[in-house]
Amino acid sequence: MNDFSKQQDSVSSVLKVFGILQALGDEHEIGVTELSQRVMMSKSTVYRFLQTMKSLGYVQQEGENDKYSLTLKLFDLGAKALQHVDLIKIADQQMRLLSKATQETIHLGSMEEESIVYLHKIDSLYNLRMYSRIGRRNPLYCTAIGKVLLAWLDEQAIRDILAPVAFERKTAHTLPDIDALLAELATVRETGFSEDREEQEVGVRCVAVPVYDRFGYVMAGLSISFPTIRFDEQQLAHYVTMLHQAAANISQQLGLARYPYPAI
């Protein structure tokens, strides 16, 4: 089978899966025979796809009657997507205010498995700027946003998340191992902000603070990134204050009663 034929088969399989999911969504429960008629596939093909979706947790079998129905796993995925849409929409205004005040690159990121993913970005107004893009993944251990996302988890959860990760020394400043990271995360919890001190890229620093959902859990990190040549340590406190105020505004619009840093 050539590559083109394999690609066609893959597309066909995806279309079949979504056809089955759509049909399941139209009924509370449905048997294989009726489902195969609805989607115009053989019973054996429908059964094979159902068993795979069942093993992945998207479909359940209703008791002894051989009928199938959707689980809430798809709802959970949709809820997460909507949460990010709401977050980005709310964060955009605050990020633009930060951009106007600092003229530096502003990022919003969340955790996905053992990485951060950039959800939104406002580019620096300077010609010299940090390279990044929405959707790009970066390690948790050497980024300011990553440290913020990890800091309020318990130690075992952090170790579990980073178990498959090799601590690559991207620069001479990169933290060497998880124990060094855990020590720094204790400081992040105490101060309420994190830093990337040229740990991801030489010549680039970053400061980040947490964004909370309505239940008080850290759901994202908000950061300012800048080249070291445009920064001195006296700016740090000012950047942290602005970030906390922006993150507090975002978190409160997401339903948080009170942002937990009284110094803002």
C-alpha positions in Angstrom: 0.0 0.0 0.0 1.5 3.4 -1.0 1.5 6.5 1.2 -1.5 8.1 -0.7 -3.6 5.0 -0.1 -2.6 4.9 3.6 -3.6 8.6 3.9 -7.0 7.9 2.3 -7.6 5.0 4.7 -6.8 7.2 7.7 -9.1 10.0 6.5 -11.9 7.4 5.9 -11.4 6.0 9.4 -11.7 9.4 11.0 -14.9 10.1 9.0 -16.3 6.8 10.2 -15.5 7.5 13.8 -17.2 10.9 13.7 -20.2 9.5 11.9 -20.6 6.9 14.7 -20.2 9.6 17.4 -22.7 11.8 15.7 -25.2 8.9 15.5 -24.6 8.0 19.1 -25.2 11.7 20.1 -28.6 11.6 18.4 -29.8 8.7 20.6 -29.7 7.9 24.3 -28.7 4.4 23.4 -28.5 2.3 20.3 -27.6 -1.2 19.2 -25.0 -2.2 16.7 -27.5 -3.3 14.0 -29.4 0.0 14.0 -26.2 2.0 14.3 -24.7 0.2 11.3 -27.8 1.0 9.3 -27.7 4.7 10.3 -24.1 5.2 9.3 -24.2 2.8 6.4 -21.3 0.6 7.5 -21.1 -3.1 8.1 -21.9 -4.4 11.6 -18.4 -5.8 12.0 -16.8 -2.4 11.2 -19.1 -0.5 13.5 -18.5 -3.1 16.3 -14.7 -2.8 15.8 -14.9 1.0 16.1 -17.2 0.8 19.1 -14.9 -1.5 21.0 -12.0 0.9 20.4 -14.0 3.9 21.5 -15.2 2.0 24.5 -11.6 1.1 25.5 -10.7 4.8 25.3 -13.7 5.8 27.5 -15.8 7.7 25.0 -18.5 5.0 24.6 -20.2 2.8 27.2 -22.3 -0.4 26.8 -25.6 -0.2 28.5 -26.0 -3.2 30.8 -26.9 -6.5 29.2 -28.9 -5.2 26.2 -25.8 -4.8 23.9 -26.7 -1.1 23.3 -24.2 1.6 23.3 -24.2 5.3 24.4 -21.7 8.2 24.8 -20.0 8.8 28.0 -19.3 12.3 29.4 -15.7 12.2 28.2 -16.6 14.2 25.1 -18.5 16.7 27.2 -15.3 17.1 29.3 -13.2 17.8 26.3 -15.8 20.3 25.0 -15.9 22.0 28.4 -12.1 22.3 28.4 -12.2 23.9 25.0 -14.9 26.4 26.0 -12.9 27.2 29.2 -9.9 28.1 27.1 -12.0 30.1 24.7 -13.5 32.1 27.6 -10.0 32.5 29.2 -8.4 33.8 26.0 -11.3 36.2 25.3 -11.1 37.6 28.9 -7.3 37.6 29.0 -6.9 39.4 25.7 -7.9 42.9 27.1 -5.6 42.6 30.1 -2.7 41.3 27.9 -3.1 44.3 25.6 -3.0 46.7 28.5 0.2 45.0 29.7 1.7 45.2 26.2 0.9 48.9 26.0 2.5 49.5 29.4 5.6 47.5 28.9 5.9 47.2 25.1 7.2 43.7 25.7 5.9 40.2 24.7 3.0 39.0 26.7 2.1 35.3 26.9 -0.8 33.2 28.3 0.0 29.5 28.7 -1.5 26.4 30.2 -0.2 22.9 31.0 -0.7 20.0 28.6 0.9 16.7 29.9 4.5 17.6 30.7 4.7 20.8 28.6 3.3 24.3 28.5 1.2 25.4 25.5 0.9 29.0 24.5 -2.8 29.9 24.3 -2.4 33.6 23.4 0.3 36.0 22.7 0.8 39.8 22.2 4.0 40.6 20.4 6.5 43.1 21.6 6.4 46.5 20.1 10.1 46.5 19.7 12.0 45.2 16.7 14.1 42.9 18.9 11.6 40.4 20.3 11.2 36.8 21.5 10.3 34.2 19.0 7.2 32.2 20.0 3.8 31.3 18.5 0.4 30.3 19.8 0.2 26.5 20.1 3.9 26.1 20.6 5.0 23.7 23.4 7.9 24.4 25.8 9.2 22.5 28.8 7.7 23.2 32.2 11.0 23.1 34.1 12.8 26.0 32.3 10.0 28.5 31.6 8.4 31.0 34.0 4.9 29.9 33.0 5.8 26.3 33.5 7.0 27.0 37.0 3.9 28.9 37.9 1.7 26.0 36.6 3.7 23.5 38.7 4.2 25.5 41.9 0.8 24.9 43.6 0.7 21.2 42.9 1.9 18.7 45.6 5.4 17.3 45.2 4.3 13.8 44.2 2.1 15.2 41.4 5.0 17.3 40.1 7.3 14.2 40.2 4.7 12.2 38.3 4.2 14.9 35.6 7.9 15.2 35.1 8.8 11.5 35.4 9.2 11.1 31.6 11.1 14.4 31.1 14.8 14.6 30.7 16.2 17.9 32.1 17.9 19.2 29.0 20.5 21.9 29.7 19.3 24.4 27.1 21.6 27.1 28.5 24.1 27.3 31.4 21.3 28.7 33.5 18.8 25.8 33.1 18.0 24.0 36.3 19.8 20.6 36.3 17.2 18.3 37.9 13.8 18.0 39.6 15.2 18.6 43.1 16.6 22.0 42.0 13.2 22.8 40.4 11.3 21.8 43.6 13.5 24.1 45.7 12.7 27.0 43.3 9.0 26.2 43.3 8.9 26.7 47.0 10.1 30.2 46.4 7.5 30.7 43.7 4.7 29.8 46.1 6.1 32.2 48.7 6.5 35.2 46.4 3.6 34.5 44.0 5.6 34.8 40.8 8.2 32.9 38.9 11.2 33.7 36.7 13.0 32.3 33.7 16.5 33.7 34.0 17.8 32.8 30.6 17.0 29.2 31.3 15.2 28.6 28.0 17.1 31.0 25.8 20.3 33.0 26.3 19.5 36.7 26.4 15.8 36.3 27.2 14.2 36.6 30.6 10.6 36.1 31.6 8.4 36.8 34.7 5.1 35.0 35.2 2.2 34.8 37.7 -0.8 32.4 38.1 -4.3 32.8 36.7 -7.0 31.0 38.8 -10.3 29.5 37.9 -13.4 30.1 40.0 -12.5 27.2 42.3 -9.1 28.7 43.1 -7.0 26.3 41.0 -4.2 27.6 38.8 -5.4 27.2 35.3 -2.9 29.3 33.4 0.2 31.4 33.6 0.5 35.0 32.5 4.0 36.3 31.6 6.1 39.2 30.3 9.1 38.2 28.2 12.0 40.5 27.3 15.6 40.6 26.2 18.1 41.1 29.1 19.5 44.2 27.4 16.2 46.0 28.0 15.9 45.0 31.7 17.4 45.9 35.0 16.4 44.4 38.4 14.7 47.6 39.5 11.9 46.8 36.9 11.1 43.4 38.4 8.8 44.5 41.2 6.9 46.8 38.8 6.5 44.0 36.3 5.3 41.6 39.0 2.8 44.1 40.3 1.4 44.7 36.8 1.2 41.0 36.2 -0.6 40.3 39.4 -3.2 43.1 38.8 -3.8 41.8 35.2 -4.1 38.1 36.5 -6.4 39.2 39.3 -8.7 40.9 36.8 -8.7 37.8 34.6 -9.3 35.4 37.5 -12.1 37.5 39.0 -13.9 37.6 35.6 -13.6 33.8 35.5 -15.4 33.7 38.9 -12.7 33.8 41.5 -13.9 35.6 44.6 -10.5 37.1 45.6 -7.1 36.8 44.1 -4.7 35.6 46.7 -2.0 38.3 46.7 -3.0 41.2 48.9 0.0 43.2 47.9 -1.5 44.2 44.5 
